[in-house]
Amino acid sequence: MKRLQTLAAIALFSLLPVVGSAAEDPPELPLVAADVADLKQFLWTKRPIVVFADSAADPRFIEQMTFLEADAAALVARDVVVIADTDPAAKSGLRAELRPRGFGLVLIDKDGEVKLRKPAPWSVREITRSIDKWPTRQQEIRVELGKE
């Protein structure tokens, strides 16, 4: 039942209306269900953001997912993938590995290292500022600017 709620929440947030030009649709936020996610599959390719909650109805979970959906382009530009886990009873591999308590936001770099844990929702601005300080992101920025 809780898996169904999680999938319903992910589907709901992916259907939120997006403000922008009809000619150029903003990118969609890559969402992955926790029961199919394995952090090893993202090693050196993506930066997972794992959002834990005890229920898809948790107001902090809803607020965090709203924040993430609001500026998906900034996250996609930083190779972010969002993993939502709202079913503690399922005892997913992510829960065993990251051991959250209630709501939790976990930022993981491309090297697989947990960079940040937060017990409250963070805006995309706060998340991207944190990501932009990481060494792997700094190297990507230098390559994009042609300095490396």
C-alpha angles and dihedrals in degrees: 000000000000091000088055090051091050093050090046090052092049090049091048094052092047089057096053111125114259122214114224148085118321090218093058115034115201116244119270120246109253105238123188126187113238094232091064099034124104117179091217090066089064097047110135093351108066141021108231120213108195118200115195127190136156090234139014086235093061105124091221091054091049091048092048094049090048090052091050094047092048094067106021092147092065090051095045089052087059094048094250124166120189121220117193121199116179100154114083091172091064090064093212121198088251091058091049092049100040100029101209124191111214112311116011139164115206123187115200126187127224090262089063095250119137103238102177142009122195129184093203136048118279127204120241088249091059092044095049093046089054093047092048090060095056116105094237091053092045088055091049090052092051090050091049090051091049094243095121 
